[in-house]
């Protein structure tokens, strides 16, 4: 499986979806100004979108950069949720913020786990295991004419 294609396309799609959601929220006349969470996700989406092409090309530095970026984003969400939790006094708003932050950290964590998987790392670094099969020729040697030249069948007689 070509993990660099899967990771690159998934990164580009997720970044474009986040940027589209930010644009819809920005141009919404009833919406308020962008909060710290919106700015955090927009910045991460922009950097991830820039990294998607090197990821498609299979550059290992882009995979490592994406792991660092997503780790910092997960830490930012984990630090941001308690402050949002304290700022809202409605219990349902607190519950929504808690669940949203939990699911965001879980999704970021699962994407990080996929990025550090040995198969994905091997695909990005280009290290492959050598084959156990020996390189034996499949065709007979050309000097061995007895294998290729056979005598006619004895059961058949030439037509007279």
C-alpha positions in Angstrom: 0.0 0.0 0.0 1.3 3.5 -0.8 0.9 5.2 2.5 2.4 8.4 1.3 -0.6 8.8 -1.1 -3.1 8.0 1.6 -1.6 10.3 4.2 -1.1 13.2 1.7 -4.6 13.0 0.3 -6.2 12.7 3.8 -4.1 15.6 5.0 -5.2 17.8 2.1 -8.9 16.9 2.5 -8.9 17.5 6.2 -7.1 20.8 5.8 -9.5 22.0 3.1 -12.5 21.0 5.1 -11.2 22.9 8.1 -10.5 26.0 6.0 -13.9 25.8 4.4 -15.5 25.6 7.9 -13.5 28.6 9.0 -14.5 30.6 5.9 -18.2 29.8 6.5 -17.9 30.9 10.1 -16.0 34.1 9.2 -18.6 35.2 6.6 -21.6 34.3 8.8 -23.2 37.6 9.7 -24.5 36.2 13.0 -21.2 34.8 14.0 -18.9 36.4 16.5 -15.2 37.0 16.0 -12.9 34.0 15.7 -11.8 32.6 19.0 -8.5 31.1 19.9 -9.6 27.6 18.9 -10.6 28.8 15.5 -7.3 30.5 15.0 -5.4 27.5 16.2 -7.2 25.1 13.8 -7.0 27.5 10.9 -3.2 27.9 11.4 -2.8 24.1 11.6 -4.9 23.6 8.5 -2.8 26.1 6.5 0.4 24.4 7.5 -1.0 20.9 6.9 -2.2 22.0 3.5 1.3 23.2 2.7 2.7 19.9 3.9 0.3 17.7 1.8 2.3 17.9 -1.4 5.6 16.9 0.2 3.7 14.1 1.9 2.3 12.9 -1.4 5.9 12.8 -2.7 6.9 10.7 0.3 9.3 13.1 2.1 10.0 11.9 5.6 10.6 15.4 6.9 7.0 16.3 6.0 5.7 13.3 8.0 7.8 14.2 11.0 6.7 17.9 10.7 3.0 16.8 10.6 3.5 14.6 13.7 5.0 17.6 15.5 2.2 19.9 14.2 -0.6 17.6 15.3 1.0 16.9 18.6 1.2 20.7 19.3 -2.4 21.1 18.2 -3.5 18.3 20.5 -1.7 19.9 23.4 -3.3 23.3 22.5 -6.7 21.7 22.5 -6.1 20.0 25.8 -5.0 23.3 27.3 -7.8 25.3 25.7 -10.7 23.1 26.8 -10.4 23.8 30.6 -10.3 27.6 30.0 -13.5 27.4 27.8 -15.0 25.1 30.4 -14.5 27.7 33.2 -15.7 30.6 31.0 -19.2 29.1 30.4 -21.6 28.6 33.3 -24.2 26.6 31.4 -23.9 22.9 32.0 -24.9 21.9 28.4 -22.3 24.3 27.0 -19.7 22.8 29.3 -20.7 19.3 28.2 -20.5 20.2 24.5 -17.1 21.8 25.0 -15.8 18.8 26.9 -17.0 16.3 24.3 -15.8 18.3 21.4 -12.3 18.7 23.0 -12.2 15.0 23.9 -13.1 13.9 20.3 -10.7 16.3 18.8 -7.8 15.1 20.9 -8.8 11.5 20.1 -8.9 12.1 16.3 -5.6 13.9 16.4 -4.1 11.1 18.5 -5.3 8.4 16.1 -3.8 10.3 13.2 -0.5 10.6 15.0 -0.6 6.9 15.8 -1.0 6.1 12.1 1.9 8.5 11.2 4.3 6.8 13.5 3.3 3.2 12.6 6.3 1.1 11.3 4.7 0.4 7.9 4.1 4.1 7.3 7.6 5.0 8.5 9.1 2.4 6.2 7.1 3.7 3.2 8.3 7.3 3.8 12.0 6.4 4.5 12.2 3.9 1.6 13.9 1.1 3.7 12.7 -2.2 2.5 13.5 -5.7 3.8 15.6 -7.8 1.4 13.8 -10.7 -0.1 14.4 -14.3 1.2 14.2 -15.7 -2.3 17.4 -16.2 -4.2 17.9 -14.9 -7.7 17.7 -18.1 -9.7 17.3 -18.0 -13.5 13.9 -19.4 -14.6 14.9 -20.3 -18.2 17.3 -23.1 -18.9 20.8 -22.2 -20.0 21.3 -21.6 -23.7 24.2 -24.1 -23.9 22.0 -26.9 -22.8 20.4 -27.9 -26.2 19.1 -31.2 -25.0 16.3 -29.6 -23.0 15.0 -27.5 -25.9 15.5 -30.0 -28.8 13.3 -33.0 -28.4 12.9 -36.1 -30.5 9.6 -36.5 -32.4 7.0 -38.6 -30.7 7.4 -42.3 -31.4 3.7 -43.1 -31.5 3.0 -40.9 -34.5 4.2 -41.9 -37.9 4.7 -39.5 -40.8 2.0 -39.5 -43.4 2.7 -41.5 -46.5 
